[in-house]
């Protein structure tokens, strides 16, 4: 019970602070430039957290560029902040990246790199009778907000197996709620399963006796799909191409460092959580969660196109089709301008 209480306390604290956004700043008078970076406080965003905490990003950008970090709880507010010009680069899932690109008529957002692949699972409640897709009819399944990566994947999975959510005339109740609320419903036994990212999947399994029905990557070609991307505000990219190139280089260096130093990365992540929110997650949860992710700078372009097709088939990308041409950052064009 003490462990569970600690987890709940951590979750509540993290979400409460994340929604408000946390900003870390230093004296700006000595800096010539500034880059404002958004990310989430979860293990899938290990790259910005580890890169910032170890000083890899600071070293890569040099002492003339201030790094200002802002923490968010989900993607849509990040995209709105990019539109408002208050965020320059961000780590988000493919859903917000694609929606932001299309919403701005392909003007405001570019995908700069990948940050993580995989790290999502369909977890079944210990009292549920779900053993396969055939058992989902009449069940209550939770996923984070509508249009996010896990929501699109869940709804696509239902469609692939001849099922529909209740609101579409089907028999599966899909609940779109924040991850902490999914946790609460899982504890109470008010849902049969959940399609969630790490560390939530591992928390449900280790602490709540849930069963992992499958890893989402098992449903993707070559078992790879982008779950976290590095995106940039187009105006900032055009105005500061050198800073962007240095950030991408530092980003890639951080990816290598994490993969070469997984245990140190787990410690740094939990130190960040303790320093930022006053509480950390149990070591075994952080370790298992990180092992269920592939930290990579590859944006896995094909998975972005597949995700967009799935989102479009669900009606998430509007009524007039979509075009992702220009969504990926072309570094050569920027280098030619330097």
C-alpha positions in Angstrom: 0.0 0.0 0.0 2.9 2.4 0.7 4.3 1.9 -2.8 0.9 2.4 -4.4 0.3 5.6 -2.3 3.7 6.9 -3.4 2.9 6.2 -7.0 -0.5 8.0 -6.7 1.2 10.9 -5.0 3.8 11.2 -7.7 1.1 11.0 -10.4 -1.1 13.6 -8.9 1.8 15.9 -8.3 3.2 15.5 -11.8 -0.1 16.1 -13.5 -1.0 19.1 -11.3 2.3 20.8 -12.1 2.5 19.7 -15.7 -0.9 21.2 -16.7 0.2 24.6 -15.4 3.6 24.2 -17.2 6.9 24.5 -15.4 9.5 26.9 -16.6 13.2 26.9 -15.8 15.1 30.1 -16.6 18.5 31.7 -15.9 19.7 35.2 -16.2 19.2 36.1 -19.9 21.4 39.2 -20.1 24.5 37.2 -21.0 22.8 35.3 -23.8 22.6 36.4 -27.5 19.9 33.8 -28.4 17.2 31.7 -26.7 15.5 28.4 -27.6 12.3 27.5 -25.8 11.8 23.7 -25.5 8.6 21.8 -24.6 8.4 18.2 -23.4 6.4 15.9 -21.1 7.6 14.5 -17.8 7.5 10.8 -18.8 10.1 8.2 -19.7 9.2 8.4 -23.4 10.7 11.9 -23.3 14.0 10.7 -22.0 16.0 12.5 -24.7 15.1 16.1 -23.7 15.3 15.3 -20.0 18.6 13.5 -20.1 20.1 15.8 -22.7 19.2 18.8 -20.6 20.2 17.3 -17.2 23.5 16.1 -18.4 24.4 19.3 -20.1 24.7 17.7 -23.6 22.4 20.3 -25.1 24.0 23.2 -23.3 27.5 22.1 -24.5 26.2 21.6 -28.0 24.6 25.1 -28.3 27.4 27.0 -26.6 27.3 29.6 -23.9 25.6 32.2 -26.0 22.2 30.4 -26.3 19.8 30.2 -23.3 17.8 27.0 -23.1 14.4 27.6 -21.6 12.4 24.4 -20.8 8.7 24.2 -20.4 6.8 21.1 -19.2 3.4 20.1 -20.6 1.0 17.2 -19.9 -0.2 16.6 -23.5 0.3 17.6 -27.1 -2.5 20.0 -28.1 -1.4 22.8 -25.7 2.2 22.5 -27.0 1.0 23.0 -30.6 -1.1 26.0 -29.6 2.0 27.4 -27.9 4.0 26.9 -31.1 1.3 28.7 -33.0 1.4 31.5 -30.4 5.2 31.8 -30.9 6.0 30.9 -27.3 7.6 27.5 -28.0 10.4 27.0 -30.6 10.9 23.3 -30.5 9.0 20.5 -28.8 8.9 16.7 -28.2 5.4 15.4 -29.0 3.7 12.4 -30.4 2.9 12.0 -34.2 -0.8 12.9 -33.6 -0.2 16.5 -32.5 2.7 16.9 -35.0 0.5 15.9 -37.9 -2.6 17.8 -36.7 -0.5 21.0 -36.1 1.2 20.7 -39.5 -2.2 20.4 -41.3 -4.0 22.9 -39.1 -1.4 25.6 -40.0 -1.8 24.7 -43.6 1.7 23.2 -43.6 3.3 26.5 -42.6 4.2 26.4 -38.9 5.6 22.9 -38.0 8.4 20.7 -39.2 9.5 17.2 -37.9 13.2 17.5 -37.1 14.0 14.0 -35.8 12.6 11.0 -33.9 13.0 10.6 -30.2 11.4 7.2 -29.3 9.8 4.2 -30.9 7.3 1.8 -29.2 6.6 2.0 -25.5 2.8 1.5 -25.6 0.8 -1.6 -24.6 -2.7 -2.9 -24.3 -3.0 -3.9 -20.6 -5.9 -5.9 -19.3 -7.4 -5.6 -15.8 -6.8 -8.7 -13.7 -10.6 -9.3 -13.3 -11.3 -9.0 -17.0 -12.0 -12.0 -19.3 -10.2 -10.4 -22.3 -7.8 -12.8 -24.0 -8.0 -11.5 -27.6 -9.9 -9.1 -29.8 -12.8 -11.5 -29.9 -13.5 -10.7 -26.2 -13.7 -6.9 -26.6 -17.4 -6.6 -27.4 -19.2 -5.1 -24.5 -16.0 -4.1 -22.7 -14.8 -0.7 -21.4 -11.4 0.2 -22.8 -9.6 3.4 -21.9 -7.0 5.4 -23.9 -5.7 9.0 -23.5 -7.2 11.9 -25.3 -8.9 11.7 -28.6 -6.5 11.8 -31.6 -3.4 11.0 -29.6 -1.2 8.0 -30.7 -2.8 5.4 -28.4 -6.3 6.5 -29.2 -5.7 6.2 -32.9 -4.1 2.8 -32.5 -6.9 1.5 -30.3 -9.6 2.6 -32.7 -7.7 1.3 -35.7 -7.3 -2.0 -33.9 -11.0 -2.2 -33.3 -11.7 -1.5 -36.9 -9.2 -4.1 -38.1 -11.0 -6.7 -36.0 -14.5 -5.8 -37.1 -15.4 -3.8 -34.0 -16.7 -0.3 -33.5 -16.9 2.0 -30.5 -20.3 2.6 -29.0 -20.6 6.1 -30.4 -20.2 4.7 -33.9 -22.9 2.1 -33.4 -20.6 -0.6 -32.1 -20.3 -2.5 -28.9 -17.0 -1.4 -27.4 -17.0 1.5 -24.9 -13.9 3.7 -25.5 -13.1 6.1 -22.7 -10.8 9.0 -23.6 -9.4 10.3 -20.4 -6.1 11.5 -19.0 -3.6 8.8 -17.9 -3.9 9.5 -14.2 -7.7 9.0 -14.5 -7.2 5.8 -16.4 -5.1 4.7 -13.4 -7.9 5.5 -11.0 -10.5 3.6 -13.0 -8.1 0.6 -13.3 -7.7 0.6 -9.5 -11.4 0.6 -9.1 -12.0 -2.1 -11.6 -14.3 0.2 -13.7 -12.5 -0.5 -17.0 -11.6 -3.8 -18.6 -8.4 -2.7 -20.2 -6.3 0.3 -21.3 -4.1 1.2 -24.3 -1.4 3.4 -22.6 2.2 4.5 -23.0 5.0 4.0 -20.6 5.4 4.2 -17.7 1.7 3.7 -17.2 1.6 0.3 -18.8 4.4 -0.9 -16.5 2.7 0.7 -13.5 -0.6 -1.2 -14.3 1.3 -4.4 -14.6 3.7 -4.2 -11.7 1.5 -2.5 -9.1 -2.0 -3.3 -10.2 -1.6 -6.9 -11.4 -2.6 -6.1 -14.9 -1.7 -8.4 -17.9 -0.1 -7.1 -21.0 -2.2 -8.5 -23.9 0.4 -7.2 -26.3 3.0 -4.5 -27.1 1.7 -2.1 -29.7 4.9 -2.4 -31.7 3.9 -6.0 -32.4 1.2 -4.6 -34.7 3.6 -2.4 -36.7 5.9 -3.2 -39.7 9.3 -4.3 -38.4 7.9 -3.7 -34.9 8.9 0.0 -35.1 6.7 3.2 -35.0 7.4 6.7 -33.8 5.9 7.6 -30.5 7.9 10.7 -29.7 9.1 13.2 -32.3 11.2 16.4 -32.1 9.4 19.1 -34.0 10.2 22.8 -34.6 8.4 26.0 -35.3 9.1 26.9 -38.9 9.9 30.6 -38.4 12.4 29.7 -35.7 14.1 27.1 -37.9 14.4 29.6 -40.7 15.7 32.4 -38.4 18.1 30.2 -36.4 19.3 27.4 -38.7 22.6 27.0 -36.9 21.0 26.6 -33.5 18.6 24.0 -34.9 21.5 22.1 -36.5 23.4 22.2 -33.2 20.3 21.0 -31.3 19.7 18.1 -33.7 23.4 17.1 -33.3 23.1 17.2 -29.5 19.8 15.3 -29.7 21.5 12.5 -31.6 24.4 12.6 -29.1 21.9 12.2 -26.3 20.2 9.3 -28.0 23.6 7.5 -28.2 24.4 8.4 -24.6 21.1 7.0 -23.3 21.5 3.7 -25.2 25.1 3.3 -24.0 24.2 4.3 -20.4 20.7 2.9 -19.6 21.2 2.6 -15.8 22.7 6.1 -15.5 19.8 7.4 -17.6 17.3 5.8 -15.2 19.0 7.5 -12.3 19.1 10.9 -14.0 15.4 10.6 -15.0 14.3 9.9 -11.5 16.5 12.6 -10.1 14.8 15.0 -12.5 11.4 13.8 -11.3 12.4 14.3 -7.7 13.9 17.7 -8.3 11.1 19.0 -10.4 8.0 17.5 -8.7 9.3 16.5 -5.3 8.6 12.8 -5.9 10.1 10.1 -8.1 8.8 6.7 -9.4 10.0 3.3 -8.1 13.3 2.3 -9.6 11.9 -1.0 -11.0 9.1 0.9 -12.9 11.6 3.3 -14.5 13.9 0.5 -15.5 11.2 -1.7 -17.0 9.6 1.3 -18.8 12.8 2.4 -20.4 13.6 -1.1 -21.6 10.2 -1.2 -23.3 11.2 1.8 -25.5 13.6 2.2 -28.3 15.3 5.5 -28.0 16.1 6.6 -31.5 16.7 9.8 -33.5 15.1 8.1 -36.6 11.6 9.7 -37.1 10.5 6.4 -38.8 8.9 8.4 -41.7 6.8 5.4 -42.9 5.1 5.1 -39.6 4.1 8.8 -39.7 2.4 8.2 -43.0 0.7 5.1 -41.7 -0.4 6.9 -38.6 -1.9 9.7 -40.8 -3.8 7.2 -42.9 -5.2 5.6 -39.8 -6.2 9.0 -38.2 -7.8 10.1 -41.5 -9.8 6.8 -41.7 -11.2 7.7 -38.3 -12.2 11.2 -39.4 -9.5 13.0 -37.4 -7.9 14.9 -40.2 -10.9 16.7 -41.7 -13.3 16.1 -44.5 -11.1 17.1 -47.4 -8.2 14.7 -47.2 -4.7 15.6 -46.2 -1.2 16.1 -47.6 2.0 15.7 -45.6 4.3 17.0 -48.2 6.9 19.2 -46.5 6.3 17.9 -43.0 9.9 16.7 -42.6 12.8 19.1 -42.1 15.3 19.2 -45.0 18.6 20.1 -43.4 20.4 20.5 -46.8 18.3 23.5 -47.7 19.1 25.2 -44.4 22.8 24.4 -44.8 22.9 26.1 -48.1 21.6 29.3 -46.6 24.4 29.5 -44.0 
